[in-house]
Amino acid sequence: MSTDRIKEIEDEIADLKARWPAHSAPPSMWQKLEELEHELEKAKAANVKGHPPRDY
């Protein structure tokens, strides 16, 4: 993945956190955050190694 995609994911995470309620965030927001963080981790690993990591 490219650095552009990494930036997009980071922007999505920042947007989600900006909308995060002070109390009692809904489970769907937690799930989306976890998905984005996982995708970001994969994108960064692929960017470092030059190819996408395997999902086991």
Backbone as JSON, one array per atom type, in Angstrom:
{
  "sequence": "MSTDRIKEIEDEIADLKARWPAHSAPPSMWQKLEELEHELEKAKAANVKGHPPRDY",
  "N": [[0.85, -1.19, 0.0], [0.34, 2.28, -0.49], [1.88, 5.35, 0.66], [-0.03, 7.27, 0.5], [-2.42, 5.9, 1.0], [-1.98, 5.15, 3.63], [-2.03, 7.66, 4.84], [-4.71, 8.33, 4.31], [-6.06, 6.44, 5.9], [-5.14, 7.18, 8.44], [-6.31, 9.71, 8.55], [-9.01, 8.98, 8.54], [-9.16, 7.68, 11.02], [-8.58, 9.84, 12.72], [-10.81, 11.46, 12.18], [-12.88, 9.81, 13.11], [-12.22, 9.68, 15.84], [-12.58, 12.36, 16.48], [-15.3, 12.56, 16.41], [-16.0, 11.02, 18.51], [-17.94, 10.22, 21.32], [-18.0, 11.69, 24.63], [-18.75, 9.97, 26.65], [-19.78, 6.58, 26.86], [-19.37, 5.31, 24.18], [-20.72, 3.98, 21.19], [-20.83, 0.46, 20.36], [-20.37, 0.04, 17.62], [-18.7, 2.12, 16.87], [-16.37, 1.51, 18.27], [-15.74, -0.88, 17.01], [-15.26, -0.01, 14.36], [-13.02, 1.62, 14.8], [-11.15, -0.3, 15.65], [-10.98, -1.84, 13.3], [-9.94, 0.05, 11.49], [-7.48, 0.64, 12.72], [-6.23, -1.86, 12.53], [-6.1, -2.13, 9.75], [-4.42, 0.04, 9.2], [-2.07, -0.79, 10.46], [-1.42, -3.01, 8.85], [-1.05, -1.69, 6.4], [1.15, -0.05, 6.94], [3.1, -1.99, 7.46], [3.24, -3.24, 4.97], [4.18, -1.14, 3.47], [6.74, -0.78, 4.47], [7.99, -3.23, 3.93], [7.56, -3.49, 1.24], [5.7, -5.11, 0.12], [2.43, -6.62, 0.52], [1.53, -7.83, 3.8], [1.04, -11.22, 4.92], [-2.09, -12.65, 5.83], [-2.75, -14.65, 8.48]],
  "CA": [[0.0, 0.0, 0.0], [1.11, 3.5, -0.62], [1.83, 6.31, 1.77], [-1.31, 7.97, 0.38], [-3.43, 5.09, 1.69], [-1.69, 5.27, 5.06], [-2.54, 8.98, 5.23], [-6.17, 8.25, 4.3], [-6.49, 5.68, 7.08], [-4.88, 8.04, 9.6], [-7.34, 10.76, 8.54], [-10.27, 8.35, 8.96], [-9.06, 7.47, 12.47], [-8.7, 11.15, 13.35], [-12.2, 11.88, 12.04], [-13.67, 8.99, 14.03], [-11.92, 10.12, 17.21], [-13.16, 13.69, 16.67], [-16.74, 12.36, 16.62], [-16.15, 10.1, 19.65], [-18.62, 10.85, 22.46], [-17.24, 11.71, 25.89], [-19.16, 8.81, 27.45], [-20.58, 5.51, 26.25], [-19.25, 5.18, 22.73], [-21.42, 2.78, 20.73], [-19.95, -0.64, 19.92], [-20.01, 0.18, 16.2], [-17.54, 3.03, 16.77], [-15.21, 0.73, 18.72], [-15.43, -1.85, 15.96], [-14.67, 0.73, 13.24], [-11.69, 2.02, 15.22], [-10.29, -1.49, 15.61], [-10.77, -2.19, 11.89], [-9.03, 1.04, 10.9], [-6.14, 0.46, 13.3], [-5.68, -3.08, 11.94], [-5.78, -1.8, 8.35], [-3.26, 0.92, 9.24], [-0.92, -1.64, 10.79], [-1.1, -3.78, 7.64], [-0.55, -0.77, 5.38], [2.51, 0.36, 7.31], [3.98, -3.15, 7.27], [3.41, -3.43, 3.53], [4.99, -0.02, 2.97], [8.12, -1.03, 4.91], [8.53, -4.41, 3.27], [7.37, -3.39, -0.19], [4.63, -6.01, -0.32], [1.45, -6.79, 1.6], [1.77, -8.95, 4.72], [0.08, -12.33, 4.85], [-3.04, -12.83, 6.93], [-2.76, -16.05, 8.9]],
  "C": [[0.88, 1.24, 0.0], [1.0, 4.38, 0.62], [0.54, 7.13, 1.71], [-2.41, 7.22, 1.13], [-3.23, 5.16, 3.2], [-2.25, 6.59, 5.58], [-4.06, 8.98, 5.29], [-6.69, 7.55, 5.55], [-6.29, 6.52, 8.34], [-5.92, 9.15, 9.69], [-8.69, 10.2, 8.98], [-10.29, 8.12, 10.47], [-9.23, 8.8, 13.21], [-10.13, 11.66, 13.31], [-13.1, 11.12, 13.02], [-13.46, 9.44, 15.47], [-12.5, 11.5, 17.5], [-14.66, 13.6, 16.94], [-17.04, 11.51, 17.84], [-16.86, 10.8, 20.8], [-17.78, 10.75, 23.73], [-17.53, 10.48, 26.74], [-19.93, 7.83, 26.57], [-20.54, 5.51, 24.72], [-19.96, 3.91, 22.28], [-20.44, 1.71, 20.24], [-19.51, -0.52, 18.46], [-18.81, 1.11, 16.01], [-16.27, 2.31, 17.21], [-14.76, -0.23, 17.62], [-14.75, -1.16, 14.77], [-13.25, 1.15, 13.58], [-10.72, 0.84, 15.15], [-9.98, -1.9, 14.18], [-9.77, -1.24, 11.24], [-7.61, 0.88, 11.43], [-5.46, -0.79, 12.73], [-5.25, -2.82, 10.49], [-4.54, -0.91, 8.28], [-1.99, 0.13, 9.52], [-0.47, -2.44, 9.56], [-0.5, -2.88, 6.56], [0.87, -0.33, 5.67], [3.5, -0.78, 7.11], [4.26, -3.38, 5.79], [4.31, -2.34, 2.95], [6.46, -0.23, 3.31], [8.74, -2.16, 4.1], [8.38, -4.38, 1.75], [6.34, -4.35, -0.75], [3.67, -6.23, 0.83], [1.78, -7.97, 2.5], [0.71, -10.02, 4.55], [-0.83, -12.3, 6.06], [-3.09, -14.3, 7.26], [-4.0, -16.37, 9.65]]
}
